[in-house]
Each structure stands twice: as C-alpha cells, then as structure tokens.
C-alpha cells in the first residue's frame, strides 16, 4: 500500500483519531515512522497528564506494521507481547520514533528461513517536546516464514 495513503488512513482510524494519536511521518520504504500524541481533555488522566493507555496505544501497532510491510507477504508477522515503563509524567505533545534497520530485517529473515517461529523484542522511547523520556515501550514480534515459501528440505 502506498505509504502516504496508509498514513492518512490510519490517522482517520477512530481509535487513533479520537485518542489524539497522529502518524506524523512514514517513510516510503516503511522503515521509519514518527507518531505523535497530542494532549486532549479526553486523553488526560486524573492528575492532568497523558493517560498511560494512550501512551501505549500510540506505539502499539508500529513495529508490527513496519516489519510486515518490510518483510513482505511471505511472512506471518504478529504482535506477541508488550510492556511499558512510565518514566515521567507526559504533558503536551509527545512522540515516538520507530526505525527498522536492514540488519534487523536480515536477522529476522535468517532466523525464520527454515520455518521456525522467531520472537524478537523491539524498544521505543516516548519523548516529550523537551527531549525527555516519558515512557519506554517494549514490543515482542512473532515472525514466521509462511509454509508455501519454505524450502522442500525443511
């Protein structure tokens, strides 16, 4: 899918639209994304900072989506697990950057080449406008080469 069309579509997706989550940038090769969370009255917690669920939601699908598009249709890619550590209160607009390096993709391809499932952790910091880390998010991906693409010897 065209990255520009994908970016506009996901920004209109109700869970992101109504939470104040905005995919600001998506590279043409699906190797980089920047996501922002804008402070809104409906995504603040009781003490007036970003709701933790919104901080996690802003990071939720992106490692999977980048890997899925970068690896292609020969692979099954799923989110397997995730965790978040809240480092400091988030206020204003916060952002998270996702960069999928070729070395990461090659590691996944090699590990999945014989049809084994591959579990790999990816980490992302959610950062405020001052550059301070608000939260650290870890996501684990499940990657597996689809059966029809495995060699006959396996």
C-alpha positions in Angstrom: 0.0 0.0 0.0 1.2 3.5 -0.8 2.7 4.9 2.5 1.0 8.3 2.1 -2.4 6.7 1.7 -1.7 4.4 4.6 -0.7 7.3 6.8 -3.8 9.2 6.0 -6.0 6.2 6.6 -4.5 5.3 10.0 -4.9 8.9 11.1 -8.6 8.7 10.4 -8.9 5.3 12.1 -11.3 6.1 15.1 -9.1 4.6 17.9 -6.2 6.9 16.8 -8.3 9.9 15.7 -10.3 10.1 18.9 -7.3 9.4 21.2 -5.2 12.3 19.6 -2.7 9.9 18.1 -1.2 11.0 14.8 1.1 9.2 12.4 3.2 12.2 11.5 5.7 10.6 9.2 6.0 7.3 7.4 8.9 6.6 5.0 8.3 5.4 1.5 10.0 2.1 2.4 8.1 1.5 5.6 11.4 1.5 7.6 10.7 4.7 9.6 7.7 6.1 11.4 7.1 9.0 13.8 3.9 9.0 15.9 2.7 11.9 18.0 0.2 12.0 20.8 -1.4 15.4 21.4 -2.8 16.3 24.8 -6.5 16.5 24.7 -9.1 16.7 27.5 -10.2 13.1 26.7 -6.8 11.6 26.9 -5.7 13.1 30.2 -5.6 11.0 33.4 -6.9 12.1 36.8 -3.8 14.2 37.5 -3.8 16.0 34.2 -1.0 14.1 32.4 -1.2 11.7 29.4 -3.3 8.6 30.1 -1.0 5.6 30.1 -3.2 3.6 27.9 -2.9 6.4 25.2 0.9 6.3 25.5 0.9 2.6 25.0 -1.7 2.8 22.2 0.4 5.3 20.2 3.2 2.7 20.0 1.1 -0.4 19.7 0.9 -1.4 16.0 4.0 0.2 14.5 6.7 -2.4 14.9 4.4 -5.0 13.5 3.3 -2.8 10.6 6.8 -1.8 9.7 8.1 -5.4 9.8 5.0 -6.7 7.9 5.5 -4.2 5.1 9.3 -4.5 5.0 9.4 -8.4 5.1 6.6 -8.7 2.6 3.8 -11.2 2.1 6.0 -14.3 2.5 6.0 -13.8 6.3 3.5 -14.0 9.1 4.0 -11.1 11.5 2.1 -10.6 14.7 2.4 -8.7 18.0 3.2 -11.3 20.7 3.7 -9.2 23.8 4.3 -5.7 25.1 5.2 -3.7 28.1 5.5 -0.1 29.1 7.5 1.6 31.8 6.4 5.1 32.8 9.4 7.2 33.4 8.0 10.7 34.0 4.6 12.4 33.6 3.8 13.2 29.9 2.4 16.6 29.1 1.8 18.4 25.8 2.7 16.7 22.6 4.8 13.6 22.9 6.3 11.4 20.1 7.8 8.1 19.4 10.2 7.1 16.5 10.4 3.7 15.0 13.4 2.8 12.8 13.6 -0.7 11.3 17.2 -1.2 10.2 18.1 -3.6 7.4 20.3 -5.5 9.9 17.1 -6.2 12.0 15.2 -7.4 8.9 18.1 -9.6 7.8 18.3 -11.1 11.3 14.5 -11.9 11.2 14.8 -13.4 7.7 17.8 -15.7 8.6 16.2 -16.8 11.9 12.9 -17.6 10.1 14.4 -19.2 7.0 13.7 -22.8 7.9 10.2 -22.1 9.1 10.9 -21.7 12.8 8.9 -19.1 14.7 11.0 -16.1 15.7 10.3 -13.9 18.7 12.2 -10.6 18.8 11.9 -7.6 21.2 11.8 -4.0 19.9 12.2 -1.0 22.1 10.8 2.6 21.7 11.0 5.6 23.8 8.1 8.1 24.1 9.7 11.5 24.3 8.3 14.9 25.2 9.0 18.2 23.4 12.0 18.9 25.6 13.6 15.5 24.6 12.9 13.9 28.0 11.8 10.2 28.0 8.2 9.9 29.2 7.9 6.1 28.7 9.8 3.1 27.5 7.8 0.6 25.5 8.9 -2.9 24.5 7.0 -4.9 21.9 7.7 -8.5 21.0 7.0 -9.6 17.4 6.3 -13.1 16.2 7.7 -13.7 12.7 7.5 -16.9 10.7 8.0 -17.7 7.0 4.7 -18.9 5.5 4.7 -22.7 4.8 4.5 -22.3 1.0 7.8 -20.3 1.0 9.8 -22.8 3.0 12.3 -25.0 1.2 11.3 -28.6 0.4 14.1 -29.9 2.6 12.6 -28.4 5.8 
